[in-house]
Amino acid sequence: MRMNKEEIRKRLNKIYDLFPEENMCEMADKLFAVIMEAFGYNKYNEEGIKDFILATV
């Protein structure tokens, strides 16, 4: 089952809410990039983002 962009955005916002300070958001961006890479996400593989979100939310 594929998620639409709005559903992905809602779930990502839940994660970003855990990092209210701006510098924490920068940290979250870096963490996101590392974890998404581990799940095989790239611009050619949208299934990787689904796996990442399901594992984290």
N, C-alpha and C positions, 0 to 999 in steps of 0.2 A: 504494500500500500504506500503510495507516494503522498507526501504532505505538500499542500500548496504553500506559497510564500508567506501568506498571512499566518498560517498555523506555525510555520517555522519561526516567524518573527515573534509571535506571542510566547513561544517556549524559550527563545533566546532572551527575551526581556525578563522572564522569570529569573534566569541565571544572572543577568546584568543587575537586577535589583539587589542581589547579594553584595554588589560592589558599588555602594552609593558615592564614594569619593572619586573624583576625577582620576587621581593617580591609580586607584584600585581598578578603574575601568581600563586603563592602559595595561595594567598587569593582566586583567582578564582577557584582553585582546591577544596578548602574547601566549597565555595559557591555552586559549581557544585554538590559536594557530598550531601549536604543538600537538594538541589532542586531535584536532581535525586531520592533521597530517598522518597521525598514527592510525586513524580510521580509514585512511586512503582517500580522503576528500581532496579533490582539486576541481578546477573549472570544467573538467571533462567527466567527472564522476559524481553526479548529484546524489547517488545512493549513499555515499559516505556520510553526507550531512545527516541523513535520516538515521543512520546507525549511531552517529555521535549523539544526536538529540535524544534518541530512545535510551541510550545508556546513561545520560546525565540528568534527565528530568523525571 
